[in-house]
Amino acid sequence: MSPTIEHVAVWTDDLEGLRWWYERWFGARAGPRYENSGAGFSSYFLEFDDGARLELMHMPGQELGLRAHVAFSLGSREAVDELAAELGAADGPRTTGDGYYEAVVLDPDGNRVELTI
């Protein structure tokens, strides 16, 4: 058995705004919006070029966001530097003690998004 991450999910109060942010800055492609009106739940699955998926979910009363971070590999130090500058990264770019070159930005909901090689 070789487990892989199928997707990561994030609660949000602004489903459309967060969908747009990940499409604009990371090239995500949103599938159709799912609605369960009885539960007050709605969501999108966003897919990235390598097949990774991010689920954005909304339902009143849920605690918002990720509890840690989601990391995106951009392929080069230059790409990390460029996107970090465009997004106003408060943390990095830098090389961490464990050897990662990274910058940390916040998405519109305040979730930590790590940009790495």
C-alpha positions, 0 to 999 in steps of 0.5 A: 500500500502506498498512501497519497493525499487525496485532498485537503479541505478548508472551511471558509465564509467566502467560498467565491472569493477564496475560489478566485484567489486559488485560481488566480495565484495558483492556477487551480481549476474549480469543479462545479459548485456543490450545494446541500441546501438542507444542511446549508453546506456548499463546496468546490473541489479545486484541482491543480496541474499535478492532480492535487486537490483542495476542497473549499467548504462553507456551512454556517457555524463551522470553525474557519480555516486550516489549523496549520498550513498548505504548501505549494511547490513552485519549482524554483527559488525564483518562482518563490521569490516572485510570488512571495513579493507579489503576495506581500509575504510576511515570512520569507523567503528564507531557508529553514533549519530543515533545508526548505526554501520557503515563504509564507503568505496568508490567503484571504481567510488568513490561512497559512499558505507555504510557497516552496521549491 
